[in-house]
Amino acid sequence: TAQNENLQLRLNSIRRLTTIATALGPERTRDELVPFLTDNDEDEDECLLAVAEEMGNLIPKVGGPEYARVLLPPLETLATVEETAVREKAVASARAVGEAMRAEDAHEHYVPAVLRLAGGDWFTARVSACGILATAYGKCDATRDDLRRDLRSAFAKLCDDDTPMVRRAAAQHLGAFAAKCDKALVETEIMALFKKLTTDEQDSVRLLAVEDCAALGKLLDRAVCVAEVVPAAKKFAADKSWRVRYNVAQQLYSLCESVGAESARAELLPAYEALLTDGEAEVRIAAAGCASDVARLVGPDAASAKIVPKVKDLAQDASQHVRAALASVIMGLAPTLGKDRTIDQLLPVFLILLKDEFPEVRLNIISKLDQVNQVIGVDLLSQELLPAIKDLAEDIHWRVRLAIIEYIPLLASQMGTAFLFQKAPGVDGAEGEQLNALCLRWLSDRVYSIREAAAVNLQKLAEVFGAEWARAHVLPKVMELAKNDHYLYRATVVRALTLLAAPVGQETCMREIMPALKLAAKDKVPNVRFSVAKALGEVASALDRTATDGEVRPALVELESDPDADVRFYAGQALQLCDAKA
């Protein structure tokens, strides 16, 4: 089948290689299947990709670690193909094979294969070698210093290769290779390679070398890290390529952790300030994303003096994406700064972001309010929250409306029932401006997902504030919506009543919800009636046996004779649920 002209058939057979190998047994797999795969290297890229992926799974099928070496020839071939995805899978499988091999086999077979790739004429082989050298080095024990020396020499040549793609791969895997070396070698040979890569003429190489800063920082003593790695990071932070600076912004916190708070404040904080005010929006986004982490590391005094002023500027950045990134993390600054500084310095920034014209900015602020609540409480923000929530609740994009609905129970639980009935500032106090009314208004939204989420929202609020609150403030309003002319909204009311049945308790359910559902069961639109049929099955789970037999079952029996087939079907299903409860 592997030679069939039909590509899909060939793919299917390749994906069953482990099954085929199991059927053949270890000996035939080694003698027949693996050699066939080695020779069959002119297939479509999709097939080669599948073979490369399956190779790592064949280790137990060829007889385990003792025979893992037989998988090296096909992997060595796959590691040289032109398609990048195939090479990456081959490298991953080669690493797995190398880790599984016994040390003596690795010395005899694995290391020579890796060195052949590292010295390959075609750049693809050398690129793949960069990803396997660390595994090969790790398999060489202390008795084979000659092999370790050869592998280090090979890696050094790859770092200085004429082809940029090879140098990129070397920069990408430098940290992994360094992790396998002794600390003395990291401080000498590896650092020399690192410095060479940091001055590479290709920005694509330099930006990958940035990631080595954090990796090397974890391997070196703190003093060496400050002396050798930090200067490179600072240089990268001012690199002419914005992609390099972007990578620095993403990696800076990890490096700060490696050097410690004192060195981070003295050496890296100025670089971080520069990244927060970078000319490229992407860099500012990455820098803003770690603001709370960096602030926590450098401490409240440094954060208040150096980071917060830049944060204030970012709150009014020209890019809405920068403001959104800031809004998602700025609340995390509050625990570091403490109550007084948060009120004095951050509260004005919160208010600016809460009034931002971009919905995602406001959403990001509201979604992280719990972090501020732990420090100062949210009472200081409550007057500003309602207008922001109201705007989001009426946003033209339904996903924005959906997102804010999901945050309402959390906000309400933190701020109490009074928040739900708060009047929006500057409004004449009309009930429609209350958050409680907004929660009910969502039940008649034009988008189904919003109506469903609104019903779930009312259920959660009832669970938070209790049955009495739901009876007084939710049920009457929901009952009013049952008179809506549009059948879809009446069906949503049925859904809301169903979800409220358990939180309000059996007595209220029997007194108010069941009569409303019975009335809806006579609706002229079949969709509403079968919604009731489904609802009664769920409501039965909230009632005792007597209530189910006395109220729910008779209503379902009546619906079982409905003219509409769907109504009869769902009524039958609901009756089965009632029977299962018996």
LINPECOR-V21142 format. One record per pair of residues at least 12 apart in sequence whose ideal C-beta (glycine too) atoms are under 7 Angstrom apart, sorted by the first residue. I is the first residue (numbers start at 1). GAP is how many residues later the second one is. D is the distance in Angstrom with one decimal. If there is no record, write none. Layout:
i: <I	I>
gap: <GAP	GAP>
d: <D	D>
This chain:
i: <1	2	2	7	7	10	10	11	11	11	14	14	14	14	15	17	17	18	18	18	18	20	21	21	21	22	26	26	26	29	29	30	30	30	30	34	34	34	34	37	37	38	38	38	41	45	45	48	48	48	48	49	49	49	51	52	52	52	52	52	53	53	55	55	55	55	56	56	56	56	58	59	59	59	59	65	65	65	66	68	68	68	69	69	69	71	72	72	72	72	75	75	75	75	76	76	78	79	79	79	79	79	80	80	80	80	80	81	82	87	87	87	90	91	91	91	94	95	95	98	98	98	98	98	99	101	103	103	106	107	107	107	110	110	111	111	111	111	114	114	114	114	115	115	117	118	118	118	123	123	123	126	126	126	127	127	127	129	130	130	130	130	130	131	131	133	133	133	133	134	134	134	134	136	137	137	137	138	152	155	155	156	158	159	159	159	160	164	164	164	167	167	167	167	168	168	168	171	171	171	171	171	172	174	174	174	174	175	175	175	175	178	178	178	178	179	183	186	186	187	187	191	194	194	194	197	198	198	203	203	203	206	206	206	207	207	207	207	210	210	210	210	210	211	211	213	213	213	213	213	214	214	214	214	216	217	217	217	217	218	222	222	225	225	226	226	226	230	230	230	230	233	233	233	233	234	236	237	237	237	238	242	242	242	245	245	245	246	246	246	248	249	249	249	249	250	252	252	252	253	253	253	255	256	256	256	257	261	261	261	264	264	265	265	269	269	269	272	272	273	273	275	276	276	276	277	281	281	281	284	284	284	285	285	285	288	288	288	288	288	289	289	291	291	291	291	291	292	292	292	294	295	295	295	296	300	300	300	300	303	303	303	304	304	304	308	308	311	311	311	312	314	315	315	315	316	320	320	323	323	323	323	324	324	324	324	327	327	327	327	328	328	330	330	331	331	331	331	332	333	334	334	334	334	334	335	335	335	338	339	339	342	342	343	343	347	350	350	351	353	354	354	354	355	359	359	359	359	362	362	363	363	363	363	366	366	366	366	367	369	369	370	370	373	378	378	382	382	382	383	386	386	386	387	387	389	389	390	390	392	393	398	398	398	401	401	402	402	402	405	405	405	405	405	406	408	408	409	409	409	409	412	412	413	417	417	419	420	420	421	421	422	422	436	439	439	439	439	440	440	442	443	443	443	443	443	443	444	444	444	451	452	455	455	455	455	456	458	458	458	458	459	459	459	462	462	462	462	463	467	467	467	467	470	470	470	471	471	474	475	475	475	478	478	478	479	481	482	482	487	487	487	490	490	490	491	491	491	494	494	494	494	494	494	495	497	497	497	497	498	498	498	500	501	501	501	502	506	506	506	506	509	509	509	510	510	514	517	517	517	518	520	521	521	526	526	526	529	529	529	529	530	530	530	533	533	533	533	533	533	534	534	536	536	536	536	537	537	537	537	539	540	540	540	540	548	548	552	553	556	556	556	559	560>
gap: <12	12	38	37	39	33	37	35	36	39	33	36	37	40	35	37	41	36	39	40	43	13	12	37	40	39	35	36	37	32	33	32	33	37	40	28	36	37	40	14	37	35	36	39	36	38	41	30	33	35	38	36	37	40	27	26	34	37	38	41	36	40	16	19	20	38	36	37	40	41	13	12	37	38	41	35	36	37	36	29	32	33	32	36	40	26	25	37	38	41	15	18	19	22	37	41	12	12	15	38	46	49	40	42	44	45	48	43	42	37	40	41	38	37	40	41	38	37	40	12	34	37	38	41	36	38	36	38	33	33	37	40	26	29	25	29	36	40	15	18	19	22	35	39	12	15	36	40	40	42	43	32	35	40	38	39	42	29	28	36	39	40	43	38	42	18	21	22	44	39	42	43	46	15	14	40	43	42	37	15	22	37	12	34	37	38	36	38	40	41	30	33	35	38	36	37	40	26	34	37	38	41	36	19	20	23	38	36	37	40	41	12	37	38	41	40	36	33	34	33	37	37	15	18	22	12	34	37	38	40	41	33	35	38	34	36	37	40	26	34	37	38	41	36	40	16	19	20	38	42	37	40	41	44	13	12	38	41	42	40	37	38	33	34	33	37	41	29	33	37	38	15	22	35	38	37	12	34	37	38	36	38	40	41	30	33	38	36	37	40	27	26	34	37	38	36	16	20	38	37	40	41	13	12	38	41	40	36	37	38	33	34	33	37	29	33	37	15	22	33	37	12	12	34	38	33	38	40	41	30	33	38	36	37	40	26	34	37	38	41	36	40	16	20	38	39	42	37	40	41	13	12	38	41	40	36	37	38	41	30	33	34	33	37	41	37	38	15	19	38	37	12	34	37	38	36	38	41	30	33	35	38	34	36	37	40	26	34	37	38	36	40	16	19	37	38	40	41	39	13	12	37	38	41	42	36	39	40	37	36	37	33	34	33	37	33	15	31	33	12	30	31	34	33	33	36	38	41	26	30	29	37	40	41	22	23	38	41	40	42	45	40	44	41	36	37	33	37	40	42	36	38	49	37	38	15	46	34	48	12	45	49	51	52	44	49	47	48	51	37	45	48	49	52	47	31	49	48	51	52	55	49	52	51	48	52	16	15	16	13	15	12	13	37	15	18	19	22	37	38	12	12	38	46	49	50	53	37	40	45	41	43	37	40	41	44	43	16	38	41	42	40	41	44	12	38	41	42	40	36	37	38	41	30	33	34	33	37	26	25	29	37	15	18	19	37	12	34	38	38	40	41	30	33	38	36	37	40	23	26	34	37	38	41	36	16	19	20	38	37	40	41	13	12	38	41	40	36	37	38	41	30	33	34	37	41	37	15	18	19	37	12	34	38	38	40	41	30	33	35	38	36	37	40	23	26	34	37	38	41	36	40	16	19	20	38	36	37	40	41	13	12	37	38	41	30	33	26	25	15	18	19	12	12>
d: <3.9	6.7	6.4	5.9	6.8	6.9	5.3	6.2	6.1	5.8	5.9	4.2	5.6	6.3	5.8	4.4	6.6	6.8	5.2	6.7	6.1	6.7	6.0	5.9	3.6	6.3	6.6	5.7	4.0	5.4	5.3	5.1	6.7	6.0	5.0	6.7	5.3	6.5	6.4	6.0	4.8	4.8	4.3	6.4	5.1	4.5	6.0	6.3	6.1	7.0	4.7	5.6	5.0	5.8	6.8	4.8	5.4	3.7	4.2	5.9	4.8	6.9	5.7	6.5	5.6	4.1	6.7	3.6	4.0	6.7	6.1	7.0	7.0	6.3	5.1	4.8	5.8	5.5	6.8	5.2	5.0	4.8	6.5	5.3	4.2	5.2	6.7	6.0	6.8	5.0	5.4	5.9	4.7	6.6	5.3	6.6	3.8	6.2	6.5	5.9	6.4	3.7	6.5	6.1	5.1	4.5	6.9	6.7	6.2	6.2	6.8	5.2	6.7	5.2	4.1	5.9	5.2	6.2	4.7	5.2	6.8	4.2	6.3	6.0	6.3	6.7	6.1	5.5	3.7	6.7	5.6	6.2	5.8	6.2	5.1	6.6	5.2	6.8	5.9	5.1	6.1	4.3	6.3	5.8	3.9	6.9	4.0	6.3	4.5	5.8	5.6	5.9	6.3	4.7	5.7	5.6	4.5	6.6	5.6	7.0	3.7	5.0	4.8	6.7	5.6	5.8	6.6	5.3	5.7	6.3	4.3	4.4	5.1	5.8	4.9	6.6	4.5	4.4	6.2	6.8	5.8	6.0	4.5	4.7	6.1	6.1	6.8	4.7	6.6	6.4	7.0	6.2	6.9	4.8	5.6	5.3	5.7	4.8	5.3	3.9	4.6	6.6	4.8	6.5	6.4	6.9	4.8	6.8	5.0	2.8	6.5	4.6	6.8	6.1	5.8	6.4	6.9	5.3	6.5	6.6	5.9	5.6	6.8	5.8	6.3	4.2	4.9	7.0	3.7	6.1	5.7	6.5	6.9	5.1	6.9	5.1	4.5	4.7	5.2	6.2	4.1	5.4	5.7	6.6	6.0	5.3	6.2	4.9	6.0	5.3	4.8	3.7	5.0	6.7	5.5	5.3	5.2	3.1	6.7	5.6	6.1	6.0	5.5	5.5	5.4	5.0	6.6	6.2	7.0	5.0	6.6	6.4	5.6	6.8	6.9	5.0	4.7	3.9	6.0	6.0	7.0	4.1	6.7	5.8	6.5	6.0	4.9	5.4	5.0	5.3	6.7	4.7	5.6	3.6	4.2	5.0	6.5	5.9	6.7	4.6	4.8	5.7	6.7	5.5	6.3	5.3	6.7	5.6	6.1	6.4	5.8	5.6	4.9	5.0	5.9	6.3	5.6	6.7	5.9	5.8	5.9	4.0	6.8	4.1	6.6	6.2	4.1	6.5	5.5	6.6	6.7	4.8	5.9	5.4	4.4	5.8	6.2	4.5	4.4	6.6	5.4	6.1	6.2	6.2	5.3	6.9	6.6	4.8	2.9	5.2	6.7	5.2	5.3	4.7	4.9	5.6	5.4	6.2	6.6	6.8	5.6	6.4	6.1	5.5	6.4	5.0	7.0	6.6	6.4	6.2	5.6	4.8	4.8	4.8	5.6	6.7	4.1	6.7	6.7	5.9	6.5	4.8	6.5	4.5	5.0	5.7	4.9	4.7	3.7	4.8	4.2	6.9	7.0	6.4	3.8	6.8	4.1	5.3	5.7	6.0	6.2	5.7	5.0	4.3	6.9	6.7	6.7	5.8	7.0	5.5	5.1	5.5	5.4	5.9	6.8	6.2	6.4	6.4	5.4	4.9	5.2	7.0	4.6	6.8	6.0	5.2	6.8	4.5	5.0	5.8	6.5	6.8	5.3	6.6	6.8	7.0	7.0	5.5	5.8	6.6	6.9	6.9	6.6	5.2	6.1	5.8	6.2	6.1	6.7	5.8	5.5	4.9	6.0	5.5	6.8	6.1	6.4	6.2	6.5	4.2	4.9	4.3	6.8	5.8	6.8	5.4	5.9	5.8	5.6	6.1	6.9	4.6	6.1	5.2	6.8	6.3	5.5	6.4	4.0	5.8	6.0	5.9	6.2	4.9	5.5	6.3	6.8	5.0	4.4	5.4	5.6	7.0	6.5	6.3	6.8	6.0	6.4	6.9	4.7	7.0	3.4	6.7	5.7	6.9	5.2	6.8	6.1	6.4	6.4	4.7	4.3	6.8	6.4	4.7	4.1	5.4	6.4	5.7	5.7	6.9	6.4	3.9	6.1	6.1	6.3	5.8	3.7	6.5	5.1	6.3	4.8	4.9	6.4	6.3	5.9	5.1	6.0	5.5	6.9	6.9	6.9	5.8	5.9	5.3	6.5	6.0	5.1	6.1	6.8	4.0	5.9	5.5	6.7	6.4	5.2	5.9	5.1	4.5	6.7	5.4	6.6	4.5	5.6	5.2	6.8	4.9	5.9	6.2	7.0	4.1	5.1	5.9	6.8	5.5	4.6	4.4	4.2	6.8	5.6	6.7	6.3	6.8	6.2	6.6	5.9	6.6	5.3	5.5	6.1	6.4	5.6	4.9	5.9	6.0	3.9	6.3	5.6	6.6	6.2	6.7	4.7	4.9	4.4	4.5	6.7	5.0	5.8	3.8	4.3	5.4	5.1	6.5	5.2	5.9	5.5	5.2	6.5	3.1	4.1	7.0	6.4	4.8	6.2	5.1	6.3	5.6	6.5	6.3	5.7	5.0	5.2	5.1	3.8	6.2>
